[in-house]
Amino acid sequence: MRTAVSTPVAVSTSTADSAPVRPVTAAARAAHPTRLHPVRPRRHVVSPALQVAESASAAVFGAVRARGPIARDTIARSTDLSIATVNRQVTALLDAGLLRERADLTIAGAIGRPRIPVEVNHEPFLTLGVHIGARSTSIVATDLLGRALDAVETPTPRGGQQVALAAVAASAQRYLTRWRRRRVLSVGVSIGGTVHSATGYVDHPRLGWTEAPVGPVLATALGLPTSVAAHVEAMAGAELLLGRTGPERGSAPRLGDDATRLYVYARETVGYALVIGGRVHSPASGPGTIAGLPVRSDLLGGDGTLEATVSDEAVLTAARQRGVAAAIDGVAAVLAAARGGDETAAALLRERARILGESTALLRDLLNPDELVVGGQAFTDYPEELPTLREAFAARSALAPRAIRLTTFGNRVQEAGAGIVSLSALFSDPIRALRRAQ
């Protein structure tokens, strides 16, 4: 369920044995050029692992997560690991409490060692995901199967970055009081801008944040290992790691891990991410941008660039200028007006679909991925115009026809992205992640 809550007041996130985190000044950077950020203890901030993990422990845990309850010999066949390796890993995961046996599902009359299936022991645990958007912030509880258990949404706090981060941390602290019977293992944050994943610092021009200590503040406030990732990369990671086992199991095609996938996002911002060889591509200098792609729309207006033309704010502005009365109540009201027969509202949404289709075609022609996935509410909230989008894509692309697949997660893609960042360390190395949480 999704619950609306009010934005909290700012609180201090410093503790008795740790000093508050302060921004890095230009003078400090000049004096210490090899150390860009004053980091809280590194064990608190963990780089996200948005990739198909290769360790034996991760492979076994992944097989159980995807197909459990499952017997050990079936795990061995599905992972190409020896039965001895599978037995060792299953035993370690059972001892850690991450798996549990299902003796009630043992095959009757089995010869030799009992084939007791195992499954993920998801009830005692959860992870906490936080998506900090340009306008709204979502907090989501995710279980070890990658399922969102519950989520709340608040307006993204305004003001200085320290005050805003303290407010987000306070919201997360209050939210965790709902889950006193579960053990929280980690925190994952997805956010726009440029993310320094090793330190958890973020530069976010849209919010006016510079070297904002997102990871250290939340790690200190919550006392949990925290990972931070760029939001479109996080959503691509959710599609990669949860898309075949998520809420619409089986909806994502099974491509080889060496396939190249292109993920395109549009809502209040626009962006893209690439998955190459089973790993979300994360450039050291931050993700590339498609916000400035040149487009033209006499109907939507804008400044001639993609983001300023197709964002929710651009649609609202155009709707108000053209007399759509519902625009005063937000984008959802414009969608409802279009469905109710308002031709102007419908024309604006049709125009946005056309521009998104053509822009996606340009990006596809440039990168030529094996799979193309689109997500974000600009794609998913008004499916009536998906035929327009696909027609514009097909007409603009110069390459052979290619299907466009909608994200597995629908309008909950932001929550899925934050959730996979919170789970990424566990999926990469379950035992180590559990020890780190302790």
C-alpha positions as CSV (number, residue, x, y, z in Angstrom):
1,M,0.0,0.0,0.0
2,R,1.1,3.6,-0.5
3,T,0.5,6.1,2.3
4,A,0.9,9.9,2.2
5,V,2.7,11.4,5.1
6,S,3.7,15.0,5.9
7,T,7.3,16.2,5.5
8,P,9.1,15.9,8.9
9,V,10.9,18.7,10.6
10,A,14.7,18.6,10.4
11,V,16.6,16.7,13.1
12,S,20.3,16.3,13.9
13,T,21.7,13.0,12.6
14,S,25.0,13.2,14.7
15,T,25.6,10.7,17.5
16,A,27.4,11.0,20.8
17,D,30.5,9.4,19.4
18,S,30.5,10.9,15.9
19,A,30.8,14.4,14.7
20,P,28.3,15.9,12.2
21,V,29.2,15.5,8.5
22,R,30.0,18.8,6.9
23,P,30.3,19.8,3.2
24,V,33.8,19.9,1.7
25,T,34.9,23.4,0.9
26,A,36.9,24.5,-2.1
27,A,39.9,25.3,0.2
28,A,39.8,21.8,1.7
29,R,39.8,20.2,-1.7
30,A,42.8,22.2,-2.8
31,A,44.6,21.3,0.4
32,H,43.8,17.6,0.1
33,P,43.4,16.9,-3.7
34,T,43.5,13.2,-3.3
35,R,40.6,13.1,-0.8
36,L,37.5,14.7,-2.2
37,H,35.1,13.8,0.6
38,P,35.4,13.4,4.4
39,V,33.9,9.9,4.7
40,R,32.2,8.4,7.7
41,P,33.7,4.9,8.4
42,R,33.8,3.1,5.1
43,R,32.0,0.1,6.4
44,H,28.8,2.1,6.7
45,V,28.7,3.2,3.0
46,V,28.8,0.2,0.6
47,S,29.1,0.6,-3.2
48,P,26.0,-0.9,-4.9
49,A,26.5,-4.1,-6.9
50,L,24.0,-3.8,-9.8
51,Q,25.1,-6.9,-11.6
52,V,24.6,-10.6,-12.0
53,A,26.9,-11.9,-9.2
54,E,29.3,-14.7,-10.0
55,S,30.2,-16.1,-6.5
56,A,29.0,-19.5,-5.6
57,S,27.1,-18.1,-2.6
58,A,25.3,-15.5,-4.7
59,A,24.5,-18.1,-7.4
60,V,22.9,-20.5,-4.9
61,F,21.0,-17.8,-3.1
62,G,19.8,-16.4,-6.5
63,A,18.6,-19.8,-7.7
64,V,16.7,-20.4,-4.5
65,R,15.2,-16.9,-4.7
66,A,14.1,-17.3,-8.3
67,R,12.9,-20.9,-8.1
68,G,12.4,-21.9,-4.5
69,P,11.4,-24.1,-2.8
70,I,14.1,-26.1,-4.7
71,A,16.2,-29.2,-4.0
72,R,20.0,-29.1,-3.9
73,D,20.5,-31.2,-7.0
74,T,18.2,-28.9,-9.0
75,I,20.3,-25.9,-7.7
76,A,23.4,-27.6,-9.0
77,R,21.9,-28.2,-12.4
78,S,20.6,-24.6,-12.7
79,T,23.9,-23.0,-11.6
80,D,26.5,-25.4,-13.1
81,L,28.0,-25.8,-9.7
82,S,29.1,-29.2,-8.2
83,I,26.7,-30.8,-5.7
84,A,29.5,-30.5,-3.1
85,T,29.8,-26.8,-3.6
86,V,26.0,-26.4,-3.5
87,N,25.8,-28.4,-0.3
88,R,28.4,-26.2,1.4
89,Q,26.7,-23.0,0.3
90,V,23.3,-24.2,1.3
91,T,24.6,-25.2,4.7
92,A,26.2,-21.8,5.2
93,L,23.0,-20.0,4.2
94,L,20.9,-22.2,6.4
95,D,23.2,-21.5,9.4
96,A,23.0,-17.8,8.7
97,G,19.2,-17.9,8.7
98,L,18.9,-16.7,5.1
99,L,17.5,-20.0,3.9
100,R,15.2,-22.5,5.6
101,E,14.4,-26.2,4.8
102,R,10.9,-27.4,3.8
103,A,10.8,-30.9,5.1
104,D,7.1,-31.0,4.4
105,L,7.8,-30.8,0.7
106,T,10.3,-33.7,0.6
107,I,9.5,-36.1,-2.2
108,A,8.1,-39.3,-0.8
109,G,10.0,-42.5,-1.4
110,A,13.2,-40.7,-2.5
111,I,16.3,-43.0,-2.5
112,G,19.5,-41.9,-0.8
113,R,19.9,-38.5,0.9
114,P,16.5,-36.9,1.6
115,R,15.8,-34.3,-1.1
116,I,14.6,-31.6,1.3
117,P,13.8,-28.4,-0.6
118,V,15.0,-25.1,0.6
119,E,13.6,-21.6,0.2
120,V,14.5,-18.0,1.2
121,N,13.7,-17.3,4.8
122,H,12.2,-13.9,4.1
123,E,9.9,-13.3,7.0
124,P,12.5,-12.2,9.6
125,F,14.2,-9.7,7.4
126,L,13.8,-6.6,5.2
127,T,15.8,-3.9,3.6
128,L,14.9,-0.2,3.3
129,G,14.9,1.6,0.0
130,V,14.7,5.4,-0.4
131,H,14.0,7.1,-3.7
132,I,14.8,10.8,-3.6
133,G,13.1,12.4,-6.6
134,A,13.0,16.0,-7.9
135,R,9.5,16.4,-6.4
136,S,8.7,13.4,-4.2
137,T,10.5,11.0,-2.0
138,S,9.4,7.3,-1.6
139,I,10.4,5.0,1.3
140,V,9.9,1.3,0.7
141,A,10.3,-1.8,2.7
142,T,11.5,-4.7,0.6
143,D,11.8,-8.4,1.6
144,L,14.7,-10.7,0.5
145,L,12.7,-11.9,-2.5
146,G,12.7,-8.3,-3.8
147,R,9.0,-7.7,-3.1
148,A,7.8,-4.3,-1.9
149,L,6.0,-4.9,1.3
150,D,4.9,-1.3,1.9
151,A,5.8,2.2,0.8
152,V,5.1,5.8,1.8
153,E,5.6,9.0,-0.3
154,T,6.3,12.5,0.8
155,P,7.3,15.7,-0.9
156,T,11.1,15.9,-1.3
157,P,12.2,18.3,1.4
158,R,13.3,21.8,0.2
159,G,15.8,24.2,1.7
160,G,19.5,23.5,2.3
161,Q,20.9,20.0,1.6
162,Q,21.7,19.4,5.3
163,V,18.2,20.3,6.4
164,A,16.7,18.2,3.6
165,L,18.9,15.2,4.3
166,A,18.1,15.4,8.0
167,A,14.4,15.4,7.2
168,V,14.7,12.4,4.9
169,A,16.6,10.5,7.6
170,A,13.9,11.4,10.2
171,S,11.2,10.1,7.9
172,A,13.2,6.8,7.4
173,Q,13.7,6.5,11.2
174,R,10.0,6.9,11.9
175,Y,9.1,4.5,9.1
176,L,11.3,1.7,10.5
177,T,9.3,1.8,13.8
178,R,6.6,0.0,11.8
179,W,8.9,-3.0,11.4
180,R,10.0,-3.8,14.9
181,R,9.5,-7.6,14.4
182,R,11.8,-7.7,11.4
183,R,15.6,-7.3,11.2
184,V,16.6,-4.5,8.8
185,L,19.8,-5.5,7.0
186,S,20.6,-2.5,4.8
187,V,19.5,0.8,3.2
188,G,19.6,1.7,-0.5
189,V,19.1,5.2,-1.9
190,S,18.4,6.0,-5.6
191,I,18.6,9.6,-6.6
192,G,19.3,11.7,-9.7
193,G,22.4,13.7,-10.4
194,T,26.0,12.4,-10.1
195,V,26.5,9.8,-7.5
196,H,29.9,8.9,-6.0
197,S,29.0,5.4,-5.1
198,A,32.1,4.6,-3.0
199,T,31.4,7.4,-0.6
200,G,27.7,8.0,-1.0
201,Y,28.1,11.7,-1.9
202,V,25.8,13.2,-4.5
203,D,25.8,16.3,-6.8
204,H,22.2,17.1,-7.7
205,P,21.8,20.4,-9.6
206,R,18.1,20.1,-9.8
207,L,17.8,20.0,-6.0
208,G,20.7,22.5,-5.6
209,W,22.9,19.9,-3.8
210,T,26.6,19.9,-4.0
211,E,28.7,17.1,-2.5
212,A,25.7,16.2,-0.4
213,P,26.6,13.4,2.1
214,V,23.5,11.3,1.3
215,G,25.1,7.9,2.2
216,P,26.9,9.0,5.4
217,V,23.9,10.9,6.8
218,L,21.6,7.9,6.4
219,A,24.1,5.4,7.5
220,T,24.8,7.3,10.6
221,A,21.2,8.1,11.4
222,L,19.9,4.6,10.9
223,G,23.0,2.6,11.9
224,L,22.9,0.4,8.9
225,P,25.1,-0.2,5.8
226,T,23.9,2.2,3.1
227,S,24.4,2.1,-0.7
228,V,23.6,5.0,-3.0
229,A,23.1,4.8,-6.8
230,A,21.9,7.0,-9.7
231,H,18.2,6.5,-10.0
232,V,18.0,5.4,-13.6
233,E,20.8,3.0,-13.1
234,A,19.0,1.6,-10.1
235,M,15.8,1.1,-12.1
236,A,17.9,-0.7,-14.8
237,G,19.3,-2.9,-12.0
238,A,15.8,-3.8,-10.8
239,E,14.9,-4.8,-14.3
240,L,18.1,-6.9,-14.6
241,L,18.0,-8.6,-11.1
242,L,14.3,-8.7,-10.3
243,G,12.5,-8.5,-13.6
244,R,12.3,-12.2,-14.0
245,T,11.2,-12.9,-10.5
246,G,9.3,-9.7,-9.6
247,P,5.6,-9.0,-9.3
248,E,4.9,-10.1,-12.9
249,R,7.1,-13.2,-12.8
250,G,8.0,-14.4,-16.3
251,S,7.1,-11.2,-18.1
252,A,10.7,-10.3,-18.8
253,P,12.3,-12.3,-21.6
254,R,15.3,-14.5,-20.7
255,L,18.3,-13.1,-22.6
256,G,21.8,-14.2,-22.0
257,D,23.9,-12.4,-19.4
258,D,26.1,-11.1,-22.2
259,A,23.2,-9.3,-23.8
260,T,23.1,-5.5,-24.0
261,R,20.0,-3.8,-22.6
262,L,19.0,-0.2,-22.9
263,Y,16.7,1.3,-20.3
264,V,15.0,4.7,-20.9
265,Y,13.2,6.6,-18.2
266,A,10.9,9.6,-18.3
267,R,8.8,11.3,-15.6
268,E,9.8,14.6,-14.1
269,T,13.3,14.0,-15.5
270,V,14.5,11.9,-18.4
271,G,17.5,9.5,-18.4
272,Y,18.9,6.3,-19.7
273,A,21.1,3.4,-18.5
274,L,22.9,0.6,-20.2
275,V,23.3,-3.0,-19.0
276,I,26.4,-4.7,-20.5
277,G,27.5,-8.2,-19.8
278,G,25.1,-8.6,-16.8
279,R,26.3,-5.4,-15.2
280,V,24.7,-1.9,-15.1
281,H,27.2,0.4,-16.7
282,S,28.1,3.1,-14.1
283,P,30.7,5.6,-15.4
284,A,33.0,7.0,-12.8
285,S,32.0,10.5,-13.8
286,G,28.3,9.8,-13.4
287,P,25.6,8.7,-15.9
288,G,25.2,10.4,-19.3
289,T,22.2,12.6,-20.0
290,I,19.6,12.8,-22.7
291,A,17.9,15.8,-21.1
292,G,19.3,18.1,-23.8
293,L,18.4,16.0,-26.8
294,P,16.9,18.5,-29.4
295,V,13.1,18.1,-30.0
296,R,10.4,20.4,-31.2
297,S,6.8,20.6,-30.2
298,D,4.5,23.6,-31.0
299,L,1.8,22.0,-28.8
300,L,3.9,21.2,-25.7
301,G,6.3,24.2,-26.0
302,G,9.4,23.8,-23.9
303,D,12.8,25.2,-24.8
304,G,13.6,22.8,-27.6
305,T,15.1,20.1,-25.3
306,L,13.7,16.7,-24.4
307,E,13.3,17.0,-20.6
308,A,11.8,20.5,-20.8
309,T,9.3,19.3,-23.3
310,V,8.1,15.9,-22.0
311,S,8.4,16.2,-18.2
312,D,5.3,16.2,-16.0
313,E,5.8,19.9,-15.3
314,A,6.0,20.6,-19.1
315,V,2.7,18.8,-19.7
316,L,1.1,20.7,-16.8
317,T,2.3,24.0,-18.0
318,A,1.0,23.4,-21.5
319,A,-2.3,22.2,-20.2
320,R,-2.8,25.3,-18.1
321,Q,-1.8,27.5,-21.0
322,R,-4.4,25.8,-23.2
323,G,-7.2,26.0,-20.7
324,V,-7.4,22.5,-19.4
325,A,-9.2,23.2,-16.1
326,A,-8.0,19.9,-14.5
327,A,-4.4,21.0,-14.8
328,I,-4.7,22.9,-11.5
329,D,-4.9,19.6,-9.7
330,G,-1.8,18.0,-11.2
331,V,-0.8,15.5,-13.9
332,A,-3.1,12.7,-12.6
333,A,-6.1,15.1,-13.1
334,V,-4.9,15.8,-16.7
335,L,-4.8,12.1,-17.4
336,A,-8.3,11.7,-16.0
337,A,-9.5,14.6,-18.1
338,A,-8.1,13.0,-21.2
339,R,-9.9,9.7,-20.4
340,G,-13.1,11.7,-19.8
341,G,-13.1,13.1,-23.3
342,D,-11.1,16.4,-23.0
343,E,-9.6,16.5,-26.5
344,T,-6.9,19.1,-25.5
345,A,-5.6,17.0,-22.7
346,A,-5.6,13.9,-24.9
347,A,-3.7,15.8,-27.6
348,L,-1.0,16.9,-25.2
349,L,-0.5,13.3,-24.0
350,R,-0.4,12.0,-27.6
351,E,2.2,14.6,-28.5
352,R,4.4,13.6,-25.5
353,A,4.1,9.9,-26.6
354,R,5.2,10.9,-30.1
355,I,8.3,12.8,-28.9
356,L,9.3,10.0,-26.5
357,G,9.0,7.5,-29.3
358,E,11.1,9.4,-31.7
359,S,13.8,10.3,-29.0
360,T,13.9,6.6,-27.9
361,A,14.5,5.6,-31.5
362,L,17.5,8.0,-31.8
363,L,19.0,6.5,-28.7
364,R,18.3,3.0,-29.9
365,D,19.9,3.7,-33.3
366,L,23.0,5.1,-31.6
367,L,23.5,2.2,-29.1
368,N,21.7,-0.7,-30.9
369,P,21.0,-2.8,-27.8
370,D,19.7,-6.4,-27.8
371,E,16.7,-5.3,-25.6
372,L,15.0,-2.0,-25.1
373,V,13.0,-1.3,-21.9
374,V,11.1,1.9,-21.1
375,G,9.9,3.0,-17.6
376,G,8.7,5.9,-15.7
377,Q,5.2,7.4,-15.4
378,A,5.5,9.3,-18.7
379,F,5.5,5.8,-20.3
380,T,3.3,3.8,-18.0
381,D,0.6,6.1,-16.5
382,Y,-1.3,6.6,-19.8
383,P,-1.0,3.4,-21.8
384,E,-3.7,4.6,-24.2
385,E,-1.0,6.3,-26.2
386,L,1.5,3.4,-26.3
387,P,0.5,2.7,-29.9
388,T,1.4,6.3,-30.8
389,L,4.8,5.9,-29.1
390,R,5.5,2.6,-30.9
391,E,4.5,4.0,-34.2
392,A,6.7,7.1,-33.8
393,F,9.6,4.8,-32.7
394,A,9.2,2.6,-35.7
395,A,8.9,5.5,-38.1
396,R,12.0,7.3,-36.7
397,S,14.4,4.4,-36.3
398,A,16.7,3.6,-39.2
399,L,17.5,0.1,-38.0
400,A,15.6,-3.1,-38.3
401,P,12.3,-3.3,-36.3
402,R,12.8,-3.7,-32.5
403,A,10.1,-4.2,-29.9
404,I,9.8,-1.8,-27.0
405,R,9.1,-3.5,-23.7
406,L,7.5,-1.7,-20.7
407,T,9.2,-2.1,-17.4
408,T,8.1,-5.1,-15.3
409,F,7.3,-2.8,-12.4
410,G,4.7,-0.4,-13.9
411,N,4.2,2.8,-11.9
412,R,6.2,1.4,-8.9
413,V,9.5,1.5,-10.8
414,Q,11.0,4.1,-8.4
415,E,10.3,1.8,-5.5
416,A,11.8,-1.2,-7.3
417,G,15.0,0.8,-8.1
418,A,15.5,1.9,-4.5
419,G,14.7,-1.7,-3.3
420,I,17.3,-3.3,-5.5
421,V,20.0,-0.8,-4.3
422,S,19.2,-1.9,-0.8
423,L,19.4,-5.6,-1.7
424,S,22.4,-5.4,-4.1
425,A,25.1,-6.2,-1.5
426,L,23.0,-9.1,-0.2
427,F,22.5,-10.5,-3.7
428,S,26.2,-10.1,-4.5
429,D,27.5,-11.8,-1.3
430,P,24.8,-12.9,1.1
431,I,27.0,-14.1,4.0
432,R,29.2,-11.0,3.9
433,A,26.2,-8.7,3.7
434,L,24.7,-10.3,6.8
435,R,27.9,-10.0,8.7
436,R,28.2,-6.4,7.7
437,A,24.6,-5.7,9.0
438,Q,25.7,-7.1,12.4
